[in-house]
């Protein structure tokens, strides 16, 4: 089971190469292309995408239609919806 805290937030970019399936995270999508790629999870055995997250296909890339939360752990990348901030600070259980 994945930890609760994602390691990255941004647009997910799924792509394959000779090494296998990879998922990158970028800050923006401009003219259908990812820009400012800042993280890459390489050679993942599985990508687990939460229901309701949609992707657009651009060439060989699949790019999430909105920013997501991403966590890579034990060969699996978890892609989850981000929750808009209410501006309140959440309390942390002790």
Biopython code that builds the backbone (N, CA, C, O; Angstrom):
import numpy as np
from Bio.PDB.StructureBuilder import StructureBuilder

atoms = [
    (1, "UNK", "N", (0.834, -1.179, 0.000)),
    (1, "UNK", "CA", (0.000, 0.000, 0.000)),
    (1, "UNK", "C", (0.879, 1.242, 0.000)),
    (1, "UNK", "O", (1.907, 1.283, 0.675)),
    (2, "UNK", "N", (0.475, 2.241, -0.750)),
    (2, "UNK", "CA", (1.262, 3.466, -0.880)),
    (2, "UNK", "C", (1.157, 4.318, 0.382)),
    (2, "UNK", "O", (0.142, 4.307, 1.078)),
    (3, "UNK", "N", (2.221, 5.047, 0.654)),
    (3, "UNK", "CA", (2.171, 6.036, 1.728)),
    (3, "UNK", "C", (1.135, 7.084, 1.358)),
    (3, "UNK", "O", (0.741, 7.184, 0.197)),
    (4, "UNK", "N", (0.700, 7.850, 2.315)),
    (4, "UNK", "CA", (-0.324, 8.869, 2.073)),
    (4, "UNK", "C", (0.236, 10.125, 1.412)),
    (4, "UNK", "O", (-0.503, 10.826, 0.721)),
    (5, "UNK", "N", (1.505, 10.425, 1.601)),
    (5, "UNK", "CA", (2.078, 11.677, 1.120)),
    (5, "UNK", "C", (2.720, 11.487, -0.251)),
    (5, "UNK", "O", (3.642, 10.685, -0.398)),
    (6, "UNK", "N", (2.232, 12.229, -1.266)),
    (6, "UNK", "CA", (2.862, 12.109, -2.595)),
    (6, "UNK", "C", (4.241, 12.752, -2.591)),
    (6, "UNK", "O", (4.516, 13.661, -1.808)),
    (7, "UNK", "N", (5.099, 12.267, -3.477)),
    (7, "UNK", "CA", (6.430, 12.852, -3.586)),
    (7, "UNK", "C", (6.447, 14.025, -4.555)),
    (7, "UNK", "O", (7.303, 14.903, -4.442)),
    (8, "UNK", "N", (5.512, 14.058, -5.511)),
    (8, "UNK", "CA", (5.488, 15.101, -6.538)),
    (8, "UNK", "C", (4.053, 15.497, -6.852)),
    (8, "UNK", "O", (3.122, 14.714, -6.663)),
    (9, "UNK", "N", (3.887, 16.720, -7.332)),
    (9, "UNK", "CA", (2.588, 17.202, -7.806)),
    (9, "UNK", "C", (2.811, 17.945, -9.110)),
    (9, "UNK", "O", (3.737, 18.748, -9.228)),
    (10, "UNK", "N", (1.962, 17.675, -10.086)),
    (10, "UNK", "CA", (2.052, 18.322, -11.389)),
    (10, "UNK", "C", (1.313, 17.491, -12.414)),
    (10, "UNK", "O", (0.505, 16.634, -12.056)),
    (11, "UNK", "N", (1.578, 17.732, -13.675)),
    (11, "UNK", "CA", (0.962, 16.958, -14.748)),
    (11, "UNK", "C", (1.755, 15.668, -14.931)),
    (11, "UNK", "O", (2.981, 15.702, -15.041)),
    (12, "UNK", "N", (1.059, 14.532, -14.963)),
    (12, "UNK", "CA", (1.719, 13.251, -15.174)),
    (12, "UNK", "C", (1.909, 13.023, -16.672)),
    (12, "UNK", "O", (1.011, 13.297, -17.468)),
    (13, "UNK", "N", (3.083, 12.520, -17.046)),
    (13, "UNK", "CA", (3.414, 12.231, -18.442)),
    (13, "UNK", "C", (3.883, 10.781, -18.506)),
    (13, "UNK", "O", (4.942, 10.444, -17.977)),
    (14, "UNK", "N", (3.092, 9.923, -19.155)),
    (14, "UNK", "CA", (3.447, 8.512, -19.271)),
    (14, "UNK", "C", (4.095, 8.296, -20.632)),
    (14, "UNK", "O", (3.557, 8.707, -21.660)),
    (15, "UNK", "N", (5.265, 7.643, -20.627)),
    (15, "UNK", "CA", (5.944, 7.359, -21.887)),
    (15, "UNK", "C", (6.730, 6.064, -21.760)),
    (15, "UNK", "O", (7.146, 5.677, -20.668)),
    (16, "UNK", "N", (6.926, 5.405, -22.888)),
    (16, "UNK", "CA", (7.695, 4.166, -22.915)),
    (16, "UNK", "C", (8.952, 4.367, -23.739)),
    (16, "UNK", "O", (8.964, 5.129, -24.706)),
    (17, "UNK", "N", (10.008, 3.674, -23.343)),
    (17, "UNK", "CA", (11.216, 3.615, -24.152)),
    (17, "UNK", "C", (11.787, 2.214, -24.025)),
    (17, "UNK", "O", (11.120, 1.316, -23.512)),
    (18, "UNK", "N", (13.010, 2.018, -24.486)),
    (18, "UNK", "CA", (13.583, 0.667, -24.467)),
    (18, "UNK", "C", (13.723, 0.097, -23.063)),
    (18, "UNK", "O", (13.827, -1.119, -22.900)),
    (19, "UNK", "N", (13.727, 0.952, -22.049)),
    (19, "UNK", "CA", (13.862, 0.494, -20.665)),
    (19, "UNK", "C", (12.534, 0.120, -20.015)),
    (19, "UNK", "O", (12.527, -0.490, -18.946)),
    (20, "UNK", "N", (11.418, 0.472, -20.635)),
    (20, "UNK", "CA", (10.113, 0.133, -20.062)),
    (20, "UNK", "C", (9.200, 1.336, -19.960)),
    (20, "UNK", "O", (9.346, 2.317, -20.689)),
    (21, "UNK", "N", (8.250, 1.239, -19.036)),
    (21, "UNK", "CA", (7.260, 2.297, -18.845)),
    (21, "UNK", "C", (7.796, 3.294, -17.829)),
    (21, "UNK", "O", (8.319, 2.916, -16.781)),
    (22, "UNK", "N", (7.656, 4.570, -18.155)),
    (22, "UNK", "CA", (8.145, 5.649, -17.301)),
    (22, "UNK", "C", (7.028, 6.655, -17.068)),
    (22, "UNK", "O", (6.110, 6.778, -17.878)),
    (23, "UNK", "N", (7.115, 7.367, -15.962)),
    (23, "UNK", "CA", (6.159, 8.430, -15.691)),
    (23, "UNK", "C", (6.930, 9.651, -15.234)),
    (23, "UNK", "O", (7.666, 9.603, -14.248)),
    (24, "UNK", "N", (6.756, 10.749, -15.961)),
    (24, "UNK", "CA", (7.384, 12.008, -15.596)),
    (24, "UNK", "C", (6.357, 12.935, -14.987)),
    (24, "UNK", "O", (5.153, 12.730, -15.139)),
    (25, "UNK", "N", (6.832, 13.951, -14.301)),
    (25, "UNK", "CA", (5.964, 14.965, -13.716)),
    (25, "UNK", "C", (6.489, 16.317, -14.173)),
    (25, "UNK", "O", (7.678, 16.607, -14.044)),
    (26, "UNK", "N", (5.592, 17.145, -14.710)),
    (26, "UNK", "CA", (5.999, 18.474, -15.180)),
    (26, "UNK", "C", (5.093, 19.529, -14.571)),
    (26, "UNK", "O", (4.014, 19.222, -14.064)),
    (27, "UNK", "N", (5.542, 20.771, -14.626)),
    (27, "UNK", "CA", (4.787, 21.863, -14.010)),
    (27, "UNK", "C", (3.696, 22.422, -14.910)),
    (27, "UNK", "O", (2.749, 23.038, -14.421)),
    (28, "UNK", "N", (3.813, 22.215, -16.226)),
    (28, "UNK", "CA", (2.844, 22.813, -17.144)),
    (28, "UNK", "C", (2.776, 22.014, -18.436)),
    (28, "UNK", "O", (3.652, 21.207, -18.745)),
    (29, "UNK", "N", (1.701, 22.269, -19.184)),
    (29, "UNK", "CA", (1.540, 21.715, -20.524)),
    (29, "UNK", "C", (1.285, 22.902, -21.446)),
    (29, "UNK", "O", (0.346, 23.671, -21.238)),
    (30, "UNK", "N", (2.130, 23.046, -22.466)),
    (30, "UNK", "CA", (2.023, 24.166, -23.386)),
    (30, "UNK", "C", (1.890, 23.636, -24.809)),
    (30, "UNK", "O", (2.746, 22.883, -25.273)),
    (31, "UNK", "N", (0.835, 24.021, -25.494)),
    (31, "UNK", "CA", (0.573, 23.540, -26.856)),
    (31, "UNK", "C", (0.579, 22.016, -26.933)),
    (31, "UNK", "O", (1.084, 21.437, -27.895)),
    (32, "UNK", "N", (0.014, 21.369, -25.909)),
    (32, "UNK", "CA", (-0.067, 19.919, -25.896)),
    (32, "UNK", "C", (1.220, 19.201, -25.555)),
    (32, "UNK", "O", (1.278, 17.975, -25.647)),
    (33, "UNK", "N", (2.247, 19.924, -25.165)),
    (33, "UNK", "CA", (3.552, 19.329, -24.843)),
    (33, "UNK", "C", (3.915, 19.634, -23.386)),
    (33, "UNK", "O", (3.653, 20.736, -22.902)),
    (34, "UNK", "N", (4.515, 18.666, -22.684)),
    (34, "UNK", "CA", (4.933, 18.918, -21.309)),
    (34, "UNK", "C", (6.096, 19.903, -21.264)),
    (34, "UNK", "O", (6.973, 19.884, -22.128)),
    (35, "UNK", "N", (6.093, 20.759, -20.252)),
    (35, "UNK", "CA", (7.233, 21.664, -20.069)),
    (35, "UNK", "C", (7.646, 21.643, -18.601)),
    (35, "UNK", "O", (6.842, 21.357, -17.714)),
    (36, "UNK", "N", (8.893, 21.946, -18.372)),
    (36, "UNK", "CA", (9.463, 21.967, -17.024)),
    (36, "UNK", "C", (9.332, 20.620, -16.316)),
    (36, "UNK", "O", (8.828, 20.548, -15.195)),
    (37, "UNK", "N", (9.786, 19.558, -16.973)),
    (37, "UNK", "CA", (9.799, 18.226, -16.381)),
    (37, "UNK", "C", (10.766, 18.241, -15.201)),
    (37, "UNK", "O", (11.930, 18.608, -15.362)),
    (38, "UNK", "N", (10.298, 17.845, -14.015)),
    (38, "UNK", "CA", (11.172, 17.913, -12.852)),
    (38, "UNK", "C", (11.361, 16.583, -12.130)),
    (38, "UNK", "O", (12.184, 16.496, -11.218)),
    (39, "UNK", "N", (10.619, 15.547, -12.515)),
    (39, "UNK", "CA", (10.798, 14.235, -11.882)),
    (39, "UNK", "C", (10.468, 13.154, -12.904)),
    (39, "UNK", "O", (9.597, 13.341, -13.754)),
    (40, "UNK", "N", (11.169, 12.015, -12.820)),
    (40, "UNK", "CA", (10.885, 10.883, -13.696)),
    (40, "UNK", "C", (10.993, 9.606, -12.873)),
    (40, "UNK", "O", (11.996, 9.370, -12.200)),
    (41, "UNK", "N", (9.960, 8.795, -12.935)),
    (41, "UNK", "CA", (9.954, 7.472, -12.316)),
    (41, "UNK", "C", (10.195, 6.495, -13.460)),
    (41, "UNK", "O", (9.346, 6.354, -14.340)),
    (42, "UNK", "N", (11.342, 5.818, -13.460)),
    (42, "UNK", "CA", (11.734, 4.980, -14.594)),
    (42, "UNK", "C", (11.530, 3.499, -14.323)),
    (42, "UNK", "O", (11.570, 3.038, -13.182)),
    (43, "UNK", "N", (11.309, 2.765, -15.420)),
    (43, "UNK", "CA", (11.185, 1.309, -15.407)),
    (43, "UNK", "C", (10.227, 0.803, -14.341)),
    (43, "UNK", "O", (10.565, -0.085, -13.558)),
    (44, "UNK", "N", (9.041, 1.370, -14.319)),
    (44, "UNK", "CA", (8.049, 0.981, -13.331)),
    (44, "UNK", "C", (7.338, -0.297, -13.772)),
    (44, "UNK", "O", (7.091, -0.494, -14.962)),
    (45, "UNK", "N", (7.013, -1.154, -12.823)),
    (45, "UNK", "CA", (6.302, -2.387, -13.165)),
    (45, "UNK", "C", (4.813, -2.122, -13.356)),
    (45, "UNK", "O", (4.128, -2.869, -14.055)),
    (46, "UNK", "N", (4.312, -1.044, -12.726)),
    (46, "UNK", "CA", (2.883, -0.740, -12.838)),
    (46, "UNK", "C", (2.638, 0.737, -12.556)),
    (46, "UNK", "O", (3.333, 1.355, -11.750)),
    (47, "UNK", "N", (1.645, 1.285, -13.231)),
    (47, "UNK", "CA", (1.183, 2.641, -12.947)),
    (47, "UNK", "C", (-0.265, 2.516, -12.508)),
    (47, "UNK", "O", (-1.114, 2.065, -13.277)),
    (48, "UNK", "N", (-0.548, 2.911, -11.285)),
    (48, "UNK", "CA", (-1.876, 2.795, -10.686)),
    (48, "UNK", "C", (-2.539, 4.175, -10.719)),
    (48, "UNK", "O", (-2.154, 5.073, -9.970)),
    (49, "UNK", "N", (-3.534, 4.336, -11.590)),
    (49, "UNK", "CA", (-4.189, 5.631, -11.776)),
    (49, "UNK", "C", (-5.561, 5.601, -11.110)),
    (49, "UNK", "O", (-6.371, 4.714, -11.381)),
    (50, "UNK", "N", (-5.811, 6.557, -10.253)),
    (50, "UNK", "CA", (-7.092, 6.677, -9.567)),
    (50, "UNK", "C", (-8.217, 6.924, -10.569)),
    (50, "UNK", "O", (-8.028, 7.642, -11.551)),
    (51, "UNK", "N", (-9.374, 6.336, -10.328)),
    (51, "UNK", "CA", (-10.538, 6.562, -11.186)),
    (51, "UNK", "C", (-10.836, 8.052, -11.310)),
    (51, "UNK", "O", (-10.701, 8.804, -10.345)),
    (52, "UNK", "N", (-11.236, 8.464, -12.489)),
    (52, "UNK", "CA", (-11.610, 9.852, -12.722)),
    (52, "UNK", "C", (-10.499, 10.718, -13.287)),
    (52, "UNK", "O", (-10.758, 11.837, -13.730)),
    (53, "UNK", "N", (-9.264, 10.223, -13.280)),
    (53, "UNK", "CA", (-8.159, 10.982, -13.855)),
    (53, "UNK", "C", (-8.079, 10.619, -15.332)),
    (53, "UNK", "O", (-7.994, 9.444, -15.689)),
    (54, "UNK", "N", (-8.106, 11.634, -16.183)),
    (54, "UNK", "CA", (-8.086, 11.400, -17.622)),
    (54, "UNK", "C", (-6.778, 11.893, -18.224)),
    (54, "UNK", "O", (-6.111, 12.777, -17.686)),
    (55, "UNK", "N", (-6.433, 11.291, -19.360)),
    (55, "UNK", "CA", (-5.194, 11.607, -20.061)),
    (55, "UNK", "C", (-5.503, 11.929, -21.515)),
    (55, "UNK", "O", (-6.454, 11.394, -22.086)),
    (56, "UNK", "N", (-4.707, 12.796, -22.109)),
    (56, "UNK", "CA", (-4.748, 13.074, -23.541)),
    (56, "UNK", "C", (-3.511, 12.440, -24.159)),
    (56, "UNK", "O", (-2.437, 12.430, -23.556)),
    (57, "UNK", "N", (-3.673, 11.911, -25.370)),
    (57, "UNK", "CA", (-2.547, 11.306, -26.072)),
    (57, "UNK", "C", (-1.979, 12.301, -27.070)),
    (57, "UNK", "O", (-2.699, 12.845, -27.907)),
    (58, "UNK", "N", (-0.677, 12.530, -26.967)),
    (58, "UNK", "CA", (0.034, 13.421, -27.874)),
    (58, "UNK", "C", (1.226, 12.639, -28.396)),
    (58, "UNK", "O", (2.224, 12.481, -27.694)),
    (59, "UNK", "N", (1.126, 12.149, -29.623)),
    (59, "UNK", "CA", (2.191, 11.295, -30.157)),
    (59, "UNK", "C", (2.292, 10.036, -29.331)),
    (59, "UNK", "O", (1.317, 9.295, -29.207)),
    (60, "UNK", "N", (3.469, 9.780, -28.759)),
    (60, "UNK", "CA", (3.676, 8.602, -27.918)),
    (60, "UNK", "C", (3.498, 8.900, -26.434)),
    (60, "UNK", "O", (3.705, 8.025, -25.593)),
    (61, "UNK", "N", (3.116, 10.134, -26.110)),
    (61, "UNK", "CA", (2.954, 10.541, -24.717)),
    (61, "UNK", "C", (1.488, 10.502, -24.308)),
    (61, "UNK", "O", (0.598, 10.769, -25.116)),
    (62, "UNK", "N", (1.251, 10.168, -23.048)),
    (62, "UNK", "CA", (-0.065, 10.338, -22.434)),
    (62, "UNK", "C", (0.124, 11.347, -21.314)),
    (62, "UNK", "O", (0.938, 11.141, -20.413)),
    (63, "UNK", "N", (-0.639, 12.452, -21.374)),
    (63, "UNK", "CA", (-0.469, 13.540, -20.424)),
    (63, "UNK", "C", (-1.768, 13.738, -19.661)),
    (63, "UNK", "O", (-2.837, 13.827, -20.264)),
    (64, "UNK", "N", (-1.682, 13.808, -18.324)),
    (64, "UNK", "CA", (-2.890, 14.004, -17.528)),
    (64, "UNK", "C", (-3.519, 15.344, -17.892)),
    (64, "UNK", "O", (-2.826, 16.320, -18.179)),
    (65, "UNK", "N", (-4.834, 15.364, -17.871)),
    (65, "UNK", "CA", (-5.568, 16.573, -18.250)),
    (65, "UNK", "C", (-5.575, 17.629, -17.154)),
    (65, "UNK", "O", (-5.972, 18.769, -17.393)),
    (66, "UNK", "N", (-5.141, 17.260, -15.959)),
    (66, "UNK", "CA", (-5.062, 18.216, -14.843)),
    (66, "UNK", "C", (-3.913, 17.795, -13.940)),
    (66, "UNK", "O", (-3.441, 16.661, -14.026)),
    (67, "UNK", "N", (-3.460, 18.688, -13.080)),
    (67, "UNK", "CA", (-2.388, 18.320, -12.152)),
    (67, "UNK", "C", (-2.835, 17.186, -11.222)),
    (67, "UNK", "O", (-4.005, 17.092, -10.852)),
    (68, "UNK", "N", (-1.885, 16.337, -10.858)),
    (68, "UNK", "CA", (-2.153, 15.187, -10.006)),
    (68, "UNK", "C", (-1.077, 15.073, -8.935)),
    (68, "UNK", "O", (-0.058, 15.763, -8.982)),
    (69, "UNK", "N", (-1.318, 14.200, -7.976)),
    (69, "UNK", "CA", (-0.319, 13.866, -6.963)),
    (69, "UNK", "C", (0.289, 12.529, -7.358)),
    (69, "UNK", "O", (-0.435, 11.610, -7.740)),
    (70, "UNK", "N", (1.624, 12.406, -7.270)),
    (70, "UNK", "CA", (2.333, 11.214, -7.729)),
    (70, "UNK", "C", (3.234, 10.692, -6.618)),
    (70, "UNK", "O", (3.914, 11.457, -5.934)),
    (71, "UNK", "N", (3.224, 9.372, -6.456)),
    (71, "UNK", "CA", (4.107, 8.720, -5.504)),
    (71, "UNK", "C", (4.641, 7.451, -6.137)),
    (71, "UNK", "O", (3.859, 6.608, -6.577)),
    (72, "UNK", "N", (5.953, 7.296, -6.195)),
    (72, "UNK", "CA", (6.574, 6.071, -6.696)),
    (72, "UNK", "C", (7.106, 5.266, -5.536)),
    (72, "UNK", "O", (7.836, 5.782, -4.690)),
    (73, "UNK", "N", (6.731, 3.978, -5.497)),
    (73, "UNK", "CA", (7.139, 3.147, -4.373)),
    (73, "UNK", "C", (7.151, 1.680, -4.793)),
    (73, "UNK", "O", (6.156, 1.180, -5.317)),
    (74, "UNK", "N", (8.255, 0.991, -4.571)),
    (74, "UNK", "CA", (8.363, -0.448, -4.824)),
    (74, "UNK", "C", (7.967, -0.843, -6.242)),
    (74, "UNK", "O", (7.259, -1.831, -6.433)),
    (75, "UNK", "N", (8.421, -0.073, -7.245)),
    (75, "UNK", "CA", (8.152, -0.405, -8.635)),
    (75, "UNK", "C", (6.785, -0.008, -9.138)),
    (75, "UNK", "O", (6.434, -0.316, -10.277)),
    (76, "UNK", "N", (6.000, 0.674, -8.310)),
    (76, "UNK", "CA", (4.658, 1.121, -8.700)),
    (76, "UNK", "C", (4.590, 2.632, -8.555)),
    (76, "UNK", "O", (5.078, 3.193, -7.574)),
    (77, "UNK", "N", (3.977, 3.292, -9.544)),
    (77, "UNK", "CA", (3.716, 4.727, -9.436)),
    (77, "UNK", "C", (2.228, 4.893, -9.203)),
    (77, "UNK", "O", (1.411, 4.388, -9.973)),
    (78, "UNK", "N", (1.878, 5.596, -8.146)),
    (78, "UNK", "CA", (0.487, 5.882, -7.817)),
    (78, "UNK", "C", (0.173, 7.296, -8.276)),
    (78, "UNK", "O", (0.878, 8.242, -7.923)),
    (79, "UNK", "N", (-0.897, 7.439, -9.070)),
    (79, "UNK", "CA", (-1.328, 8.744, -9.570)),
    (79, "UNK", "C", (-2.694, 9.014, -8.959)),
    (79, "UNK", "O", (-3.642, 8.267, -9.198)),
    (80, "UNK", "N", (-2.799, 10.073, -8.175)),
    (80, "UNK", "CA", (-4.017, 10.393, -7.443)),
    (80, "UNK", "C", (-4.447, 11.819, -7.730)),
    (80, "UNK", "O", (-3.632, 12.666, -8.096)),
    (81, "UNK", "N", (-5.726, 12.073, -7.562)),
    (81, "UNK", "CA", (-6.251, 13.428, -7.725)),
    (81, "UNK", "C", (-5.721, 14.309, -6.604)),
    (81, "UNK", "O", (-5.538, 13.858, -5.473)),
    (82, "UNK", "N", (-5.481, 15.556, -6.930)),
    (82, "UNK", "CA", (-5.092, 16.507, -5.889)),
    (82, "UNK", "C", (-6.365, 17.088, -5.300)),
    (82, "UNK", "O", (-7.388, 17.178, -5.979)),
    (83, "UNK", "N", (-6.302, 17.468, -4.077)),
    (83, "UNK", "CA", (-7.454, 18.061, -3.401)),
    (83, "UNK", "C", (-7.188, 19.545, -3.269)),
    (83, "UNK", "O", (-6.171, 19.942, -2.701)),
    (84, "UNK", "N", (-8.106, 20.390, -3.798)),
    (84, "UNK", "CA", (-7.875, 21.825, -3.683)),
    (84, "UNK", "C", (-7.770, 22.249, -2.218)),
    (84, "UNK", "O", (-8.502, 21.763, -1.356)),
    (85, "UNK", "N", (-6.863, 23.143, -1.971)),
    (85, "UNK", "CA", (-6.663, 23.636, -0.617)),
    (85, "UNK", "C", (-7.791, 24.566, -0.221)),
    (85, "UNK", "O", (-8.221, 25.407, -1.010)),
    (86, "UNK", "N", (-8.268, 24.412, 1.004)),
    (86, "UNK", "CA", (-9.318, 25.288, 1.505)),
    (86, "UNK", "C", (-8.718, 26.519, 2.165)),
    (86, "UNK", "O", (-9.437, 27.427, 2.580)),
    (87, "UNK", "N", (-7.395, 26.540, 2.257)),
    (87, "UNK", "CA", (-6.722, 27.661, 2.919)),
    (87, "UNK", "C", (-6.519, 27.396, 4.392)),
    (87, "UNK", "O", (-5.762, 28.107, 5.052)),
    (88, "UNK", "N", (-7.194, 26.368, 4.924)),
    (88, "UNK", "CA", (-7.054, 26.040, 6.340)),
    (88, "UNK", "C", (-5.833, 25.160, 6.517)),
    (88, "UNK", "O", (-5.428, 24.442, 5.603)),
    (89, "UNK", "N", (-5.255, 25.226, 7.697)),
    (89, "UNK", "CA", (-4.116, 24.373, 8.008)),
    (89, "UNK", "C", (-4.658, 23.133, 8.698)),
    (89, "UNK", "O", (-5.380, 23.222, 9.690)),
    (90, "UNK", "N", (-4.302, 21.984, 8.161)),
    (90, "UNK", "CA", (-4.786, 20.727, 8.731)),
    (90, "UNK", "C", (-3.993, 20.384, 9.990)),
    (90, "UNK", "O", (-2.790, 20.630, 10.079)),
    (91, "UNK", "N", (-4.702, 19.809, 10.956)),
    (91, "UNK", "CA", (-3.999, 19.367, 12.157)),
    (91, "UNK", "C", (-3.411, 17.996, 11.896)),
    (91, "UNK", "O", (-3.971, 17.192, 11.151)),
    (92, "UNK", "N", (-2.287, 17.748, 12.514)),
    (92, "UNK", "CA", (-1.603, 16.468, 12.350)),
    (92, "UNK", "C", (-1.790, 15.679, 13.623)),
    (92, "UNK", "O", (-1.442, 16.154, 14.703)),
    (93, "UNK", "N", (-2.351, 14.442, 13.511)),
    (93, "UNK", "CA", (-2.533, 13.652, 14.738)),
    (93, "UNK", "C", (-1.188, 13.320, 15.380)),
    (93, "UNK", "O", (-0.198, 13.097, 14.683)),
    (94, "UNK", "N", (-1.161, 13.289, 16.683)),
    (94, "UNK", "CA", (0.102, 12.987, 17.379)),
    (94, "UNK", "C", (0.166, 11.533, 17.768)),
    (94, "UNK", "O", (1.152, 11.096, 18.361)),
]
sb = StructureBuilder()
sb.init_structure("model")
sb.init_model(0)
sb.init_chain("A")
sb.init_seg("    ")
for serial, (resi, resn, name, xyz) in enumerate(atoms, 1):
    if name == "N":
        sb.init_residue(resn, " ", resi, " ")
    sb.init_atom(name, np.array(xyz, "f"), 0.0, 1.0, " ", f" {name:<3s}", serial, name[0])
structure = sb.get_structure()
